[in-house]
């Protein structure tokens, strides 16, 4: 039987909406769309680059709990309400994914809270 377990971050959104930050399913790890909220304080910066950095810290914590790192990421999705906010985030994203080169998609769409400027979702494969 394949191992399946949920990873929670403590975000109030997980409880209110009914989802997990990540799900480990055998050797696969699916990290939910993750925003720039600091989940310990439920605060968010107004700056998109700072939000991207916080997204990646939140994702890194979920991956670590799943016994993965950014090196194990095979797919990444970037969701932003304003396409002009994407390019300023490239240096931050390149630092985490430049050597890994996962498949990637960027979508322009509305997010759940107007304070959110970027949301990042990743899929990884456990070693």
Secondary structure, DSSP 8 states (H G I E B T S, - for coil): ---EEEE----HHIIIII--SEEEETTEEEEEEEESEETTTTEE-S-HHHHHHHHHHHHHHHHHHTT--GGGEEEEEEEES-THHHHHHHHHHHHHHTTT--EEEEEE---SSTT---EEEEEEE--
